[in-house]
Structures are given as structure tokens and as C-alpha cells.
């Protein structure tokens, strides 16, 4: 089975076109002012217009501990296919968002050990509060960003998930290591941001093409 690919933190038409033309399954639009990839609603709406509605690539709105008001504005203006919750949202908060906004949810969980992975399953039951979990490297306590820091974690802590749970993998992925990551973890989705950038917030179309090519050619373990 081919692993799906998410290119996160799109900020310009050229890199978005490279992602779409080379088979990205998801593209992420970031709504978090502290991030160099942050978009205002007008800019996000313009990029969203390039992504065909009901096409093969889904638009994902990444938010961090969002209010209902923020989510309402994003959903109204941008019409994302999926919401990515990348903050400290509790199980209860995820349930509230799912009930109110009725959008598929990708819940990012920072992990550093197997216990973190096990604890994350609370977001899937009861009732599959999140549609899929995204395992990302746990950031430094003083880091400004909850993700997109280019940090990797020990993939061995995901060994217990193979063939048991669909999940997304992020954290330190690059065109050079994505095939190994897929083969070792069996990830259903791989998610990259800084690993395909020439500078923070500036995607490199050639790195995007290489990442997609290598990820699509990899075999799940």
C-alpha cells in the first residue's frame, strides 16, 4: 500500500503547484501567528482556490488550541476538508470541535516514548474523536512552535502500532529519510514541513518533488 503524503505549511502558489502536480494527498494551511508559515484568511482563501474541491488532494487547516470563533472564521472563508489540531487540545475539547463543526480531525500528539504513544489512543475512543493521530516529535519546553521544528524522534516507539492502527508520522522527515521512515514504521501518512524548505516558511519546489517521489516509491513494512 502506498503511503499518503501531506505537505504542510504552504505559503505560495509555486510550492503549492509543485505539491499538487506531484501527487500530494494533503496540503496544510497554517493558522498560528507565531509560525513563519502563518496565513491570514485572505491569503489562505487564495491558496485554497488552487485545490480542487472533492479532488484527490485535501486541504487541511492547522490550528493550535483554537477558539470556536477562530474555527468558524476559517471554515467559512477557507472551506478546509479537514481540521488539524496541533495544540494541547484535550479529549473533551476534540469531542466538542468534532460535534460542532463536523469536519474530519487529524490530532497531532507530541511523543518521546512508548507511553506517550499509548496515551494518545484516548483520542480515538470512544467514538473515534479524532479520525487519525499524527505522531510528532515532542518539542523543547521553550520552543515557540508545537511542530514544524525539524525534530525527529525514535521511530522504534511506534513498533506496537504496525498493522494495528492507521497513523500519520511527522518530525524531522526529509527527502533523504522518508523512505526509511515509512519502511520502519508502516505509517499511513507522512507529514513534512521544514524538511522541504529552503528557509523557515519558504518551501522549495524541488525538495517537494523529491519528497513525494521518494515517499510514493517506499514500501510499508
C-alpha positions in Angstrom: 0.0 0.0 0.0 1.3 3.4 -0.9 1.7 5.9 2.0 -0.2 9.1 1.7 1.8 12.4 1.8 0.9 15.7 3.5 3.0 18.8 2.6 2.3 21.2 5.5 2.8 25.0 5.8 2.1 26.1 2.2 2.6 29.8 1.7 2.9 30.4 -2.0 1.4 29.3 -5.3 4.6 27.9 -6.8 5.2 25.4 -4.0 1.5 24.5 -3.8 1.5 23.8 -7.5 4.6 21.5 -7.1 2.7 19.6 -4.3 -0.4 19.2 -6.4 1.4 18.3 -9.6 3.5 15.6 -7.9 0.7 13.8 -6.1 0.4 15.3 -2.6 -2.7 13.7 -0.8 -3.0 16.6 1.7 -1.7 20.1 1.9 -1.6 22.0 5.2 -2.5 25.7 5.7 -1.3 27.0 9.0 -3.3 29.4 11.2 -0.9 30.2 14.0 0.6 33.7 14.2 3.9 32.5 15.9 4.7 30.3 12.9 6.6 31.6 9.8 4.0 29.6 7.8 1.0 31.5 9.2 -1.6 32.7 6.8 -4.3 35.3 7.1 -7.7 34.3 5.9 -7.4 36.2 2.6 -4.1 34.5 1.7 -5.4 31.1 2.8 -8.5 31.6 0.7 -6.4 32.4 -2.4 -4.3 29.2 -2.0 -7.4 27.1 -1.2 -8.8 28.2 -4.6 -6.0 26.3 -6.3 -7.0 23.0 -4.7 -9.9 21.3 -6.5 -13.0 20.7 -4.3 -13.6 17.0 -3.9 -10.3 16.3 -5.7 -7.6 13.9 -4.9 -5.8 16.3 -2.6 -7.4 17.5 0.7 -6.9 20.9 2.2 -6.1 20.7 5.9 -6.4 23.7 8.3 -3.8 23.5 11.0 -4.8 25.3 14.3 -3.4 25.4 17.8 -5.8 25.4 20.7 -8.4 27.3 18.6 -11.5 29.0 19.8 -14.9 28.3 18.3 -14.8 31.8 16.8 -11.4 31.2 15.1 -12.6 27.8 13.7 -15.9 29.3 12.4 -14.0 32.1 10.5 -11.5 29.6 9.0 -14.2 27.1 7.9 -16.4 29.8 6.5 -13.6 31.5 4.5 -11.3 28.6 3.5 -13.6 25.6 3.5 -11.0 23.0 4.6 -11.6 19.3 4.1 -10.0 18.5 7.5 -9.0 20.2 10.7 -5.6 19.5 12.2 -5.5 20.2 16.0 -1.8 20.8 16.9 -2.0 22.2 20.4 -2.9 20.9 23.9 -6.5 20.1 23.0 -8.0 17.6 25.5 -10.1 14.7 24.6 -13.1 16.6 25.7 -12.2 19.6 23.5 -11.7 17.4 20.5 -15.1 16.0 21.0 -16.6 19.5 21.2 -14.9 20.5 18.0 -16.0 17.4 16.2 -19.6 17.7 17.3 -19.9 21.4 16.5 -18.0 21.7 13.2 -18.5 18.2 11.7 -15.1 18.0 10.0 -12.7 15.1 10.0 -10.0 15.7 12.6 -6.3 15.0 12.5 -5.0 15.2 16.1 -1.3 15.9 16.5 0.3 14.3 19.5 3.9 15.1 20.6 5.8 11.9 21.6 9.1 10.9 23.1 8.5 7.4 24.5 6.1 4.5 24.1 4.0 5.7 27.0 3.2 8.9 25.0 2.1 6.7 22.1 -0.2 4.6 24.3 -1.7 7.6 26.0 -2.6 9.1 22.6 -5.1 6.3 21.9 -7.5 8.1 24.2 -8.3 10.4 21.3 -9.6 7.5 19.2 -12.1 6.1 21.7 -14.9 6.1 22.5 -16.4 7.2 19.3 -13.2 8.0 17.3 -13.0 11.6 18.5 -10.1 12.0 16.0 -10.1 10.4 12.6 -6.3 9.9 12.7 -3.4 10.5 15.0 -0.3 12.4 13.9 2.8 11.5 15.9 5.3 14.3 16.0 8.5 14.9 18.0 8.0 16.4 21.4 9.4 20.0 21.2 11.6 21.6 23.7 9.6 23.2 26.5 10.8 26.6 25.5 10.1 26.2 21.8 7.8 28.7 20.2 6.2 26.2 17.8 4.4 22.9 18.7 5.6 21.4 15.4 7.5 22.2 12.2 10.8 22.3 14.1 12.6 19.7 12.1 13.0 17.4 15.2 12.9 13.7 14.9 12.1 11.1 17.5 12.9 7.4 18.0 10.7 5.6 15.5 11.0 2.4 17.5 8.4 3.6 19.9 5.8 3.1 17.1 6.6 -0.6 16.7 3.4 -1.7 18.5 1.2 0.2 16.0 2.2 -1.7 12.9 -0.8 -3.2 11.1 -3.0 -2.2 14.1 -3.6 1.5 13.7 -3.7 4.0 10.8 -1.5 6.9 11.8 0.5 9.8 10.5 4.2 10.4 11.1 5.9 13.8 11.3 9.1 15.2 12.8 12.4 15.6 11.0 11.3 14.0 7.8 13.3 14.9 4.6 13.5 13.6 1.1 16.5 11.6 2.2 15.0 9.7 5.1 11.3 9.5 4.3 11.5 6.1 2.6 13.3 4.6 5.6 10.7 6.2 7.9 7.9 4.5 6.0 9.6 1.2 5.8 10.4 1.1 9.5 7.1 2.5 10.9 4.4 1.5 8.4 3.0 5.0 8.7 -0.2 5.5 6.8 0.6 9.2 6.2 3.9 11.1 6.3 3.8 14.8 7.0 6.6 17.2 6.2 7.1 21.0 6.6 10.6 22.2 7.4 12.1 19.2 5.6 11.1 20.6 2.2 12.1 24.3 2.9 15.0 26.4 1.8 14.3 28.7 4.8 11.6 28.8 7.5 8.3 29.3 5.8 9.7 29.1 2.3 9.0 25.8 0.5 11.4 24.5 -2.2 9.5 23.0 -5.1 12.4 20.6 -6.0 12.5 19.3 -2.4 8.7 18.8 -2.5 9.1 16.9 -5.7 11.9 14.7 -4.3 10.0 14.1 -1.1 6.8 13.0 -2.9 8.8 10.8 -5.3 10.7 9.0 -2.5 7.6 8.6 -0.3 5.5 7.2 -3.0 8.1 4.7 -4.0 8.7 3.4 -0.5 7.2 0.2 0.8 5.4 0.0 4.1 6.9 -2.6 6.5 
